[in-house]
């Protein structure tokens, strides 16, 4: 997931923007599906501060029965 933040960097200090997060995300080898939540972008004198409050599902395999399952994880 890529987010263009150029317009937020041009805002005055203290400006706040909120982005809705949906879809999926890949971080290294980790695939996060069903991503839902929001990211808050706060303009500071040094750049941007990003606060994320979301949930996602990570596909897993049960260690006991070897069935496929999804683990719901909070992302903060």
N, C-alpha and C positions, 0 to 999 in steps of 0.2 A: 504494500500500500504506500503510495507516494502522495504527499500533500504539498502543494505549492503555497509557501508562506510569504512570498514576496510582498503581497499587499498588506499582510499583518505587520511586517517589518517597517512599512512606511507609515503606520499609524502612530499617533502620539503616545507617549508613555502612559500606562494605565488603561489602555484600550483592551477590551475583552471581546473575543469572538468565540462562538461555539460551533463545532462541527459534529454532525451526526455520523456515527461509525456503523456501517453495515457491511456484510459480505464476509470475506475471508482474509487471512493474513498468514504469511510464511516468514518465520524467523529462524534462520539457519536451517536445521533439519526438522523443525517443529511446525506442523500445519495446524492453524487455528481456524475452525469453521464456525459458521453461525455467529459471527461477531456482531454484537449489538451494544450500543452505548453512545457516549458522547466524549468529545475531547474539547477542553477549554483552553484557548490560546490567549495568554496574557502578555501584553507588550511591556517589557521592562527596559531600564536604561542600558542593559547589557545584551538584550536580544529578546527571546521568547521563552516564557515558562509555560509548559504544557502539562495539564492535569487531565488524566484519563480515568473515566469510570465506565467500565464495560464488562461484559461477560462473553465467553466464547466456549466452544466445545472442541476438545482434542480427541481424535480417534485413538482408541486403545484396544488392546487385546486382553481379555481376562486371563490372569495367570493360572486360575484353577480350571476353568472349562474351555479356554481358548476361543470363546465366542467374541465377536467384535462388539465393542461398546463405545460410548462417548463419555468422557469426563468433562463436566461443566466446570469451568474455572473462572474466578473473578480476575479482572485485570485492572490494577490501580496504578 
